[in-house]
Amino acid sequence: MDVTRSAATAPSRRSPAARPHRLAPLLVAALILTGFSMRTAVTSVGAVLDDLQRALHMGSVAAGVITTLPVICFAVLGGATPRLAHHAGPHRLLTGALTLMTAGLVLRPLASSPALFAVLSVAALSGGAIANVLMPSLVKRHFPDRIGPMTAVYTTALAVGTTSGAGLTVPISDAAGTWRAGLGAWAVFSAAAALPWLAVLRGDRPEPGSARGLSAVAMRSSPTAWALMLCFGFQSLQAYVAFGWFAKFLHAHGISTATAGWMVALYSALSIPVSMIAPSVPQRRTHATLAALIACYLAAYLGLATAPVGGAWAWMVLAGIGSGTFPMVLSWVGMRSRSAETTAALSAFVQSAGYLIAGSGPLLFGVLYSATGSWAAPLAMLFAALVITAVAGWVASRDVFVDDQLAR
């Protein structure tokens, strides 16, 4: 049975905004533009971090705070999003967050101190933090019969935006003659992302009969919610480790810094085609697809452990394919809930806790490497994270509804 059809036939009443209407093309554009903007505030900073530190006389501790801010914002703002969305309306909240994000992106390159840059970074990150939680619920609200394909639309755009922020910020900076222009340029896209949502603000209200102000905390009594959170968290942990440590790992084994950087870039770029396909897999093939993605990760880690140089390109390709578990679990958030408000609360639970798990990954990986002087223990951590991802994903992919578990 197709998951999107199962979710669509679940008994739920739709708000006026959820009915099929002539605004569907505009809503697709909104998903694409918002998805593209969700990570540009994060990856653009890493690309010019050295210039930023020199210009603001920023020490390593302050730089560490700046690079940790995304995880903190995603967790804190994500956890508060369902209640805020219920009172303000999800479309109004997202439009406001994208507007605040635009202001933050424009102003933070003008900051004259690390403290001011950090404050403005919180504003710049607000759009991505709130969109993380609201996008699954907005897909559920507007496209209840096409959750998988529409999740693929925005997660693919997210992957493109993530890669663009990392890869194009420096060329933009070079062309403009300053790193500040490279950071601020991404405000154009977040401003554009806010515009299509204006068309649906008028019908912005909670679904009839939906739980009033359902919070992320309420999800703790659902086994499926826990499975989704663990799958999301430990998959993202592996991605954070890959971005933060794989280049250093490969360089430590004799691969040049430039080549190692291109290998990690390939890993990141593969998330684009994978995001197009993974969320659209029908229910009858979900377990087989999950097993295939986990197998790709497993082969990549085994390769890194036994032949890190000879097969490095292949290991990056396999790990990149394995990262398809990320868009899959995001599509399950909408498929495992009956209403858009439940989806928002579930999304907040999954992502606020999940990003805290993910953010600890690079730190723990580094601690293990420093403590042992060997790559064996850090790689063992990745194997353990993969096992948790696989088991939790198997549970989360079952065709059940969180609403029913909460009712019991």
C-alpha positions in Angstrom: 0.0 0.0 0.0 1.4 3.4 -0.9 2.2 5.5 2.2 1.0 8.8 0.8 -2.4 7.2 -0.1 -2.6 5.7 3.4 -1.9 9.0 5.1 -4.4 10.8 2.9 -7.2 8.4 3.7 -6.7 8.8 7.4 -9.7 10.5 9.0 -8.9 14.1 9.3 -10.7 17.3 8.3 -8.8 19.8 6.3 -8.6 23.5 6.8 -9.4 25.8 4.0 -5.7 26.1 3.2 -5.5 22.4 2.7 -8.0 22.1 -0.1 -6.6 21.7 -3.6 -6.7 25.1 -5.3 -5.2 27.2 -8.0 -2.3 28.2 -5.7 -0.7 24.7 -6.0 2.1 25.9 -8.3 2.8 28.9 -6.0 3.0 26.5 -3.0 5.5 24.3 -4.9 7.6 27.4 -5.6 7.3 28.2 -1.8 8.6 24.8 -0.9 11.5 25.0 -3.3 12.6 28.5 -2.3 12.2 27.8 1.4 14.0 24.5 1.2 16.9 26.2 -0.7 17.2 28.8 2.0 17.1 26.5 5.1 20.9 25.9 5.3 22.5 28.8 3.5 22.9 30.7 6.8 24.9 27.7 8.1 27.2 26.6 5.3 28.1 30.0 4.1 29.8 30.9 7.4 32.1 27.8 7.3 33.2 28.8 3.8 34.6 32.2 5.0 35.3 31.4 8.6 39.0 32.3 8.4 38.2 35.7 6.9 35.5 36.2 9.6 37.9 35.4 12.4 40.5 37.8 11.1 38.1 40.6 10.5 36.4 40.4 13.9 39.5 39.3 15.8 37.6 36.2 16.8 39.3 33.5 18.8 38.9 29.8 18.5 36.4 29.7 21.4 34.2 32.3 19.8 34.5 30.5 16.4 33.4 27.3 18.1 30.3 29.1 19.5 29.4 30.5 16.1 29.7 27.1 14.4 27.7 25.4 17.2 24.8 28.0 17.1 22.9 26.2 14.3 22.4 23.1 16.4 21.4 25.1 19.4 18.9 27.2 17.4 17.5 24.2 15.6 16.9 22.5 19.0 15.5 25.5 21.0 13.5 27.2 18.3 12.3 24.0 16.8 10.9 22.8 20.1 8.9 26.0 20.5 7.6 26.1 17.0 4.3 24.0 17.3 2.9 26.2 20.0 3.9 29.4 18.2 2.4 28.1 15.0 -0.8 27.2 16.7 -1.3 30.8 18.0 0.2 32.8 15.1 -0.6 30.4 12.3 2.0 28.2 10.6 2.1 30.4 7.4 2.4 33.6 9.3 5.1 32.2 11.6 7.1 30.9 8.7 6.8 34.1 6.7 7.9 36.1 9.8 10.8 33.7 10.4 12.0 34.0 6.8 11.7 37.8 7.0 13.7 37.8 10.3 16.2 35.5 8.6 16.6 37.9 5.7 17.3 40.8 8.1 19.9 38.7 9.9 21.6 37.7 6.7 21.8 41.3 5.6 23.0 42.7 8.9 25.4 40.1 10.4 28.1 40.7 7.8 28.1 44.3 9.0 28.8 43.3 12.6 31.9 44.7 14.3 32.2 42.2 17.1 31.9 38.5 17.6 29.0 39.0 20.1 27.0 41.1 17.7 27.7 38.6 14.9 26.4 35.8 17.1 23.2 37.7 18.0 22.5 38.4 14.3 23.3 34.8 13.4 20.5 33.7 15.7 18.2 35.9 13.6 19.7 34.5 10.4 19.2 30.9 11.6 15.6 31.4 12.7 14.2 30.8 9.3 15.9 27.4 8.9 15.1 26.4 12.5 11.4 27.1 12.2 11.2 25.8 8.7 12.7 22.5 9.8 9.6 21.8 11.9 7.0 23.5 9.8 7.8 22.1 6.4 6.6 18.5 7.0 3.4 19.9 8.5 2.8 22.3 5.6 3.4 19.4 3.1 0.9 17.4 5.1 -1.6 20.4 5.1 -1.4 21.3 1.4 -0.4 18.0 -0.3 -1.9 15.2 1.9 -2.0 12.9 -1.1 1.5 13.5 -2.2 3.6 13.7 0.9 6.5 11.6 -0.5 7.0 13.6 -3.7 6.5 17.0 -2.1 9.0 16.1 0.6 11.4 15.2 -2.2 10.8 18.6 -3.7 11.9 20.6 -0.6 14.6 18.2 0.6 16.2 18.3 -2.8 16.1 22.1 -2.8 17.6 21.9 0.8 20.5 19.8 -0.5 21.1 22.2 -3.4 21.1 25.2 -1.0 23.4 23.4 1.4 25.9 22.7 -1.3 25.5 26.2 -2.9 26.2 27.9 0.4 29.4 25.9 0.9 30.6 26.1 -2.7 29.5 29.6 -3.9 30.1 31.9 -1.0 33.8 32.2 -1.6 33.4 32.9 -5.4 30.8 35.5 -4.6 33.1 37.1 -2.0 36.0 37.1 -4.5 33.8 38.7 -7.2 32.6 41.4 -4.8 36.0 41.9 -3.2 34.8 41.1 0.4 33.6 38.2 2.4 30.8 40.3 3.7 29.1 40.3 0.3 29.5 36.5 0.1 27.6 36.1 3.4 24.9 38.7 2.7 24.1 37.5 -0.8 22.0 34.6 0.5 19.4 37.1 1.8 18.0 37.4 -1.7 16.8 33.8 -1.6 15.3 34.0 1.9 13.4 37.2 0.9 12.1 35.5 -2.2 11.1 32.4 -0.2 8.8 34.6 2.0 6.8 36.0 -0.9 4.9 32.9 -2.1 3.6 32.2 1.5 1.8 35.6 1.5 -0.8 34.1 -0.8 -2.1 31.7 1.9 -1.9 33.9 5.0 -5.6 34.7 4.8 -6.6 31.1 5.5 -4.0 30.6 8.2 -5.7 28.9 11.1 -5.6 25.6 13.0 -7.3 22.6 11.5 -10.9 22.1 12.8 -10.8 19.6 15.6 -7.1 19.6 15.9 -5.3 19.4 19.3 -4.9 22.9 20.6 -1.3 23.8 21.0 -0.1 20.2 20.8 3.5 20.3 22.0 6.6 18.3 21.2 6.6 17.0 24.8 3.3 15.2 24.1 5.0 12.9 21.6 7.1 11.2 24.3 4.3 8.6 24.8 4.6 7.4 21.2 7.0 4.6 20.4 7.0 5.6 16.7 7.9 9.2 17.7 10.9 7.9 19.6 11.9 5.7 16.7 11.7 8.7 14.3 13.7 10.9 16.6 16.5 8.3 17.1 16.6 7.5 13.3 16.8 11.2 12.5 19.3 12.1 15.2 21.8 9.3 14.6 21.6 9.6 10.8 22.3 13.3 11.1 25.1 12.6 13.5 26.8 10.6 10.8 26.4 13.4 8.3 27.8 16.0 10.8 30.8 13.8 11.4 31.3 13.4 7.6 31.3 17.1 7.0 33.5 17.9 10.0 36.0 15.0 10.0 36.1 13.0 6.8 38.5 15.5 5.0 40.9 15.3 8.0 40.6 11.5 8.1 41.4 11.2 4.4 44.3 13.7 4.6 45.7 11.8 7.6 45.9 8.7 5.4 47.9 10.4 2.7 45.3 12.0 0.5 46.0 15.7 -0.4 43.9 18.4 1.4 42.4 19.5 -1.9 41.5 16.0 -3.1 40.0 15.2 0.3 37.9 18.4 0.1 36.6 17.3 -3.3 35.7 13.9 -2.0 33.6 15.4 0.8 32.0 17.8 -1.7 31.1 14.7 -3.8 29.5 13.2 -0.7 27.5 16.3 -0.1 26.5 16.7 -3.8 25.1 13.1 -3.9 22.4 14.2 -1.4 20.8 16.1 -4.3 19.8 13.2 -6.5 19.2 10.9 -3.5 16.8 13.5 -2.1 14.8 13.3 -5.3 14.2 9.6 -5.0 14.2 8.3 -1.5 11.1 10.1 -0.1 8.9 8.9 -3.0 9.5 5.2 -2.3 6.1 3.4 -1.8 5.3 1.7 1.4 5.7 -1.8 0.1 9.3 -1.0 -0.8 10.2 1.1 2.3 12.0 -1.7 4.2 14.0 -2.8 1.2 15.0 0.7 0.4 16.0 1.4 4.0 18.1 -1.8 4.0 19.8 -0.8 0.8 20.7 2.6 2.1 22.0 1.2 5.4 24.1 -1.4 3.4 25.7 1.5 1.4 26.7 3.2 4.7 28.0 -0.1 6.1 30.1 -0.7 3.0 31.5 2.8 3.1 32.5 2.5 6.8 34.1 -0.9 6.2 36.0 0.6 3.3 37.2 3.5 5.3 38.3 1.2 8.1 40.2 -1.3 5.8 41.2 0.6 2.6 40.8 4.4 3.2 43.1 5.4 0.3 42.6 2.9 -2.5 38.8 3.1 -2.5 38.2 6.5 -1.0 36.1 7.8 -4.0 33.9 4.8 -3.8 33.5 5.1 -0.1 32.3 8.7 -0.4 29.8 7.7 -3.1 28.4 4.9 -1.0 28.2 7.2 2.1 26.5 9.8 0.0 23.9 7.3 -1.2 23.4 6.1 2.3 22.5 9.7 3.4 19.2 9.1 1.6 17.9 8.0 5.0 17.6 11.7 5.9 14.9 12.7 3.4 13.2 9.4 4.0 12.7 10.0 7.7 11.5 13.5 7.0 8.8 12.1 4.8 7.8 9.6 7.5 7.1 12.5 9.9 4.1 13.5 7.7 3.1 10.0 6.9 2.9 8.9 10.6 0.4 11.6 11.7 -3.2 12.3 10.8 -3.3 16.1 11.0 -1.0 19.0 10.2 -0.8 20.1 13.8 0.2 16.6 15.0 2.8 16.6 12.2 4.2 19.9 13.5 4.5 18.6 17.1 6.0 15.3 15.9 8.4 17.2 13.7 9.5 19.4 16.6 10.0 16.4 18.9 12.0 14.5 16.2 14.2 17.4 15.2 14.7 19.4 18.4 16.0 16.2 20.2 17.5 14.8 17.0 19.7 17.8 16.3 21.1 17.7 19.9 22.1 14.1 19.2 23.6 15.1 15.8 25.5 18.1 17.2 27.3 15.9 19.7 28.7 13.7 17.0 31.7 15.7 15.7 32.6 16.5 19.3 32.5 12.9 20.5 34.4 11.8 17.3 37.1 14.3 18.1 37.3 13.3 21.8 37.7 9.6 20.9 40.4 10.4 18.4 42.3 12.6 20.8 42.0 10.2 23.7 43.1 7.1 21.7 45.4 8.6 19.0 43.7 6.2 16.6 40.9 6.3 14.2 39.5 2.9 15.3 37.4 4.2 18.2 35.9 7.1 16.2 35.0 4.7 13.4 33.5 2.3 15.9 31.2 5.2 17.0 30.0 5.5 13.4 29.2 1.8 13.2 27.2 2.1 16.5 25.3 5.1 15.2 24.5 3.2 12.0 23.1 0.3 14.0 20.8 2.6 15.9 19.7 4.3 12.7 18.9 1.0 11.1 16.9 -0.4 14.1 15.0 2.9 14.7 14.3 3.3 11.0 12.8 -0.2 10.8 10.4 0.7 13.6 9.6 4.2 12.3 8.9 2.9 8.8 5.9 0.8 9.9 2.5 2.1 8.6 1.1 3.3 11.9 -0.1 6.7 13.2 1.3 8.5 16.1 -2.2 10.0 16.8 -3.5 6.5 17.6 -0.6 5.7 20.0 -1.2 9.1 21.8 -4.9 8.3 22.1 -4.1 4.9 23.8 
